[in-house]
Amino acid sequence: MNNKNFVSWKAPSNIALVKYWGKLEGQIPANPSISFTLTTCYTETSVHLKKLENPSDDFQFDFFFEKQPKPSFHPKIVTFFNRIYKYLPFLKDYRFEIYSENSFPHSSGIASSASAMAALSVCLMQIEKQLNPNISEKDFWQKASFLARLGSGSACRSVQGSVVVWGEHQSIPNSSNFYGITYPFEIHDIFKNYQDTVLLIDKGQKQVSSSVGHDLMHNHPFAEKRFEQAHTNIDHLISAFAQGDLEQFIEVIESEALTLHAMMMTSLPYFILMKPNTLEVIQRIWKFRQETKTPVCFTLDAGANVHVLYPDSYKNEVLQFIKDELIAFCENNQYICDRLNSNY
């Protein structure tokens, strides 16, 4: 939605299947990643703009989260605007009021930087589209993802597409380190409406930020092998997607999640973001899968929460299992039911 003085956009969260951990100068990923775009977890952002009589020497904006002023977020936006100013020179020609809201509870333990920066980037591209109506649809979305990456790396995977690839990979044509692309190959029907139930194990502030964690990969003793592993796992995932091979899918997804946290535990300084309840949930998922042959698995982001992934056709059994055995390990028994956004 947009008019001359107002634009808005709703951008979804995403969960990486093959993880991005470690980056180079300019928000370039050290390895490629693939993510599922989610449906019910999203950020909705609107931007009101007013043309200045004279261009400003700095960026003029106010930021509101859940309708309340949020000055603590200003430095992040200033950093973002500084990075993208050469690509959007109109940024100093306007004063902006930026309003942002999440569909998931504040401090729910769900990372919102990806959806927030993606939503803001699309809003800014809508303004550019007003100033340059000749920009093509393809260039619009590609540049939106390019800009989002400069705000938060994984945000480039929240701009467009159900399954998104970010980072150059030899098996995926047109894959890029500079923006995300929609996964270009066939995906078996078993993955349509794939479910992601997010167990909110710990809603507190992470003791180590993702940015710091990424930086610790520069001198990590296992970094090169990890980056090779990501490339190999993407090849395995391409095969699993095409054939509907849930066993291979589960092996890749869980290995990736555990490798991500292994990298944290073996960096210097080392750190652990999983909690005891995270491990208990993982053990119970393994036990349930072994006993019932239900193709349910887990993945983790850079935190304690557990994403429980499973085909839509097993929804009733898995949700019952979650209610019976897993929600007791969630903070305040909270969890979020989400799914792959197949229509995005």
BAVOMI-203839 format. One line per 8 residues: their letters; for each residue x, y, z of C-alpha. Coordinates in nm, 3 decimals, decimal comma. Example, Ala and Ser with C-alpha at 12.3 -4.5 7.8 and 13.67 -1.06 7.14 Angstrom:
residues 2
as	1,230 -0,450 0,780  1,367 -0,106 0,714
END
This chain:
residues 344
mnnknfvs	0,000 0,000 0,000  0,134 0,345 -0,084  0,048 0,699 -0,183  0,264 1,003 -0,228  0,324 1,062 0,144  0,267 0,717 0,291  0,394 0,366 0,217  0,361 0,038 0,405
wkapsnia	0,465 -0,325 0,381  0,430 -0,651 0,573  0,740 -0,873 0,565  0,754 -1,226 0,707  1,010 -1,381 0,937  1,216 -1,668 0,799  1,391 -1,968 0,948  1,716 -2,083 0,791
lvkywgkl	1,742 -2,453 0,707  2,105 -2,431 0,598  2,252 -2,169 0,830  2,443 -1,851 0,758  2,707 -1,799 1,028  3,009 -1,585 0,955  3,025 -1,283 0,726  3,274 -1,075 0,532
egqipanp	3,299 -0,698 0,491  2,982 -0,543 0,350  2,738 -0,797 0,492  2,862 -1,068 0,254  2,788 -1,422 0,379  3,080 -1,657 0,433  2,858 -1,942 0,311  2,525 -1,974 0,126
sisftltt	2,201 -2,040 0,314  1,844 -2,154 0,240  1,538 -2,054 0,443  1,166 -2,117 0,476  0,959 -1,799 0,467  0,698 -1,807 0,745  0,335 -1,694 0,745  0,203 -1,578 1,081
cytetsvh	0,524 -1,423 1,221  0,578 -1,094 1,039  0,660 -0,725 1,081  0,430 -0,459 0,941  0,597 -0,123 0,878  0,456 0,205 0,753  0,650 0,518 0,662  0,507 0,870 0,653
lkklenps	0,728 1,109 0,462  0,747 1,485 0,429  0,967 1,664 0,175  1,216 1,901 0,335  1,254 2,253 0,197  1,629 2,195 0,182  1,816 1,861 0,192  1,942 1,777 0,540
ddfqfdff	2,301 1,711 0,639  2,186 1,407 0,833  1,890 1,169 0,838  1,563 1,309 0,972  1,332 1,044 1,119  1,133 0,928 1,420  1,082 0,560 1,495  0,781 0,409 1,672
fekqpkps	0,743 0,046 1,779  0,395 -0,072 1,875  0,289 0,297 1,850  0,543 0,406 2,114  0,863 0,607 2,045  1,164 0,377 2,040  1,480 0,593 2,046  1,695 0,290 2,133
fhpkivtf	1,643 0,171 1,776  1,771 0,497 1,622  2,140 0,399 1,602  2,053 0,084 1,407  1,849 0,284 1,155  2,122 0,548 1,123  2,377 0,272 1,052  2,140 0,123 0,796
fnriykyl	2,073 0,459 0,628  2,445 0,534 0,612  2,504 0,202 0,436  2,229 0,250 0,178  2,247 0,629 0,122  2,454 0,596 -0,196  2,184 0,366 -0,338  1,891 0,583 -0,220
pflkdyrf	2,013 0,947 -0,227  1,661 1,077 -0,156  1,701 0,975 0,211  1,823 1,324 0,307  1,545 1,498 0,113  1,266 1,389 0,349  1,167 1,359 0,711  1,030 1,014 0,791
eiysensf	0,800 0,881 1,059  0,854 0,504 1,075  0,594 0,287 1,250  0,665 -0,082 1,308  0,463 -0,364 1,464  0,520 -0,737 1,498  0,250 -1,002 1,475  0,429 -1,197 1,749
phssgias	0,460 -1,078 2,110  0,741 -0,837 2,194  1,031 -1,017 2,363  0,882 -1,348 2,254  1,225 -1,476 2,167  1,154 -1,459 1,793  1,422 -1,268 1,603  1,255 -0,969 1,437
sasamaal	1,551 -0,795 1,269  1,505 -0,990 0,945  1,135 -0,910 0,902  1,180 -0,553 1,030  1,462 -0,462 0,792  1,290 -0,637 0,502  0,967 -0,443 0,561  1,152 -0,111 0,589
svclmqie	1,354 -0,183 0,274  1,043 -0,253 0,067  0,886 0,069 0,199  1,194 0,264 0,087  1,180 0,097 -0,254  0,816 0,202 -0,287  0,932 0,561 -0,237  1,201 0,513 -0,501
kqlnpnis	0,937 0,367 -0,734  0,739 0,691 -0,697  1,050 0,890 -0,788  1,153 0,650 -1,065  0,842 0,481 -1,208  1,047 0,310 -1,478  1,216 0,068 -1,239  1,118 -0,287 -1,338
ekdfwqka	0,947 -0,529 -1,101  1,248 -0,760 -1,110  1,487 -0,474 -1,026  1,250 -0,349 -0,755  1,254 -0,676 -0,561  1,620 -0,748 -0,623  1,721 -0,407 -0,493  1,483 -0,440 -0,195
sflarlgs	1,660 -0,763 -0,097  2,000 -0,601 -0,161  1,911 -0,313 0,073  1,762 -0,541 0,338  2,090 -0,735 0,352  2,268 -0,415 0,451  2,033 -0,378 0,749  2,044 -0,741 0,864
gsacrsvq	2,197 -1,019 0,659  1,910 -1,265 0,692  1,660 -0,987 0,608  1,739 -1,038 0,239  1,563 -1,376 0,271  1,241 -1,210 0,401  1,164 -0,992 0,099  1,018 -1,230 -0,159
gsvvvwge	0,975 -1,604 -0,205  0,861 -1,910 -0,009  1,197 -2,086 -0,008  1,487 -1,842 -0,048  1,856 -1,887 -0,126  2,116 -1,629 -0,025  2,480 -1,669 -0,117  2,659 -1,803 -0,422
hqsipnss	2,630 -2,178 -0,473  2,757 -2,365 -0,778  2,442 -2,577 -0,812  2,198 -2,284 -0,799  2,194 -2,053 -1,103  2,178 -1,678 -1,036  2,245 -1,726 -0,664  2,416 -1,419 -0,522
nfygityp	2,600 -1,295 -0,216  2,427 -0,957 -0,257  2,057 -1,051 -0,241  1,826 -1,345 -0,188  1,659 -1,530 -0,476  1,353 -1,753 -0,485  1,460 -2,118 -0,482  1,460 -2,204 -0,854
feihdifk	1,402 -2,580 -0,856  1,105 -2,809 -0,809  0,992 -2,884 -0,454  0,797 -3,201 -0,377  0,433 -3,166 -0,266  0,518 -3,304 0,081  0,680 -2,968 0,160  0,373 -2,761 0,072
nyqdtvll	0,226 -2,596 0,383  0,515 -2,741 0,585  0,451 -2,664 0,951  0,680 -2,478 1,192  0,571 -2,468 1,554  0,802 -2,235 1,746  0,858 -2,333 2,109  0,948 -2,026 2,315
idkgqkqv	1,201 -2,180 2,550  1,361 -1,856 2,667  1,234 -1,506 2,592  1,525 -1,318 2,747  1,789 -1,107 2,577  2,066 -1,315 2,420  2,394 -1,278 2,610  2,584 -1,267 2,279
sssvghdl	2,450 -1,081 1,976  2,442 -1,245 1,635  2,678 -0,976 1,500  2,940 -1,067 1,759  2,887 -1,437 1,687  2,938 -1,385 1,313  3,262 -1,197 1,378  3,398 -1,483 1,588
mhnhpfae	3,403 -1,702 1,276  3,697 -1,503 1,134  3,958 -1,690 1,339  3,752 -1,999 1,414  3,951 -2,324 1,394  3,668 -2,507 1,216  3,543 -2,223 0,993  3,659 -2,351 0,654
krfeqaht	3,518 -2,700 0,710  3,192 -2,547 0,828  3,163 -2,337 0,512  3,232 -2,644 0,297  2,967 -2,836 0,492  2,705 -2,569 0,415  2,772 -2,602 0,041  2,744 -2,982 0,063
nidhlisa	2,425 -2,966 0,270  2,261 -2,740 0,013  2,328 -3,008 -0,250  2,171 -3,266 -0,019  1,873 -3,038 0,039  1,821 -2,985 -0,335  1,796 -3,362 -0,369  1,563 -3,397 -0,069
faqgdleq	1,333 -3,122 -0,197  1,309 -3,280 -0,543  1,246 -3,634 -0,424  1,039 -3,560 -0,115  1,303 -3,743 0,088  1,205 -3,656 0,444  1,479 -3,872 0,597  1,749 -3,678 0,412
fieviese	1,571 -3,347 0,484  1,564 -3,423 0,858  1,931 -3,525 0,863  2,041 -3,201 0,694  1,817 -2,972 0,899  1,910 -3,111 1,241  2,280 -3,136 1,155  2,277 -2,771 1,046
altlhamm	2,111 -2,659 1,369  2,357 -2,846 1,587  2,655 -2,731 1,379  2,547 -2,368 1,422  2,559 -2,405 1,799  2,878 -2,611 1,784  3,044 -2,315 1,613  2,939 -2,095 1,905
mtslpyfi	3,069 -2,342 2,161  3,409 -2,375 1,990  3,483 -2,009 1,915  3,705 -1,788 2,130  3,544 -1,652 2,335  3,302 -1,947 2,344  2,938 -1,926 2,444  2,622 -2,135 2,470
lmkpntle	2,281 -2,001 2,367  2,089 -2,326 2,417  1,920 -2,378 2,753  1,864 -2,705 2,944  1,503 -2,707 2,820  1,626 -2,676 2,461  1,818 -3,001 2,501  1,529 -3,173 2,675
viqriwkf	1,294 -3,082 2,389  1,542 -3,210 2,129  1,576 -3,543 2,312  1,199 -3,582 2,328  1,159 -3,505 1,958  1,416 -3,774 1,878  1,242 -4,026 2,104  0,897 -3,949 1,959
rqetktpv	1,027 -3,978 1,602  1,197 -4,309 1,672  0,896 -4,462 1,849  0,621 -4,337 1,614  0,811 -4,301 1,282  0,657 -3,953 1,255  0,881 -3,734 1,031  0,914 -3,447 1,277
cftldaga	1,241 -3,265 1,332  1,382 -2,950 1,487  1,591 -2,655 1,390  1,733 -2,369 1,597  1,825 -2,012 1,527  2,096 -1,829 1,724  1,905 -1,870 2,049  1,733 -2,117 2,278
nvhvlypd	1,400 -2,151 2,098  1,313 -2,467 1,907  1,142 -2,467 1,567  0,953 -2,796 1,529  0,920 -2,878 1,158  0,684 -3,139 1,010  0,460 -3,206 0,707  0,106 -3,068 0,716
syknevlq	-0,032 -3,424 0,688  0,110 -3,501 1,035  -0,021 -3,184 1,195  -0,271 -3,341 1,436  -0,029 -3,600 1,576  0,258 -3,357 1,619  0,049 -3,082 1,780  -0,086 -3,338 2,027
fikdelia	0,270 -3,447 2,103  0,373 -3,084 2,155  0,081 -3,024 2,392  0,141 -3,348 2,584  0,519 -3,337 2,615  0,685 -3,015 2,500  0,495 -2,704 2,611  0,594 -2,773 2,974
fcennqyi	0,947 -2,672 2,871  0,835 -2,341 2,714  0,845 -2,017 2,908  0,487 -1,951 3,030  0,382 -2,251 2,811  0,407 -2,026 2,506  0,446 -2,147 2,150  0,357 -2,010 1,805
cdrlnsny	0,204 -2,214 1,525  0,344 -2,110 1,190  0,402 -2,264 0,847  0,588 -2,224 0,522  0,432 -1,940 0,324  0,357 -2,134 0,007  0,171 -1,850 -0,161  0,418 -1,575 -0,096
END
